[in-house]
Every structure is written in structure tokens, then in C-alpha cells.
């Protein structure tokens, strides 16, 4: 888990707005996909359609 104060301000603000809107989840690629791991990126990219279809 990343400490709140270590997240960029734009991420913290996006999360706060998401909560205020009553939305349970927010997808931030750089937090949800290991950026320097091509295997993780390939796995997550393959399922992104499933993730986004409910958004």
C-alpha cells in the first residue's frame, strides 16, 4: 500500500472526487499496472476491456 502523502497531488484529488461522487473504484494505470514489467502490462492490457466495460 502506498501512503496517502506519497501519492501525487493529482492522484489524491482524483481519488477524493471519486469518493465524493460515490464511485467505489478508480483506475490509475501507473498504480494498477507495474510500469517496468512487460509481463504484468500484457496481462492487465488483456483484461482492460473487462475492467472498463462496467465504467
SULUR-V512802 format. One line per field, one symbol per residue. ss: DSSP state (A for helix, B for strand, O for the rest). Layout:
ss=???
This chain:
ss=OOOAAAOOAAAAAAAAAAAAOOOOOOOOAAAAOOOOOAAAAAAAAAAAAAAAOOO
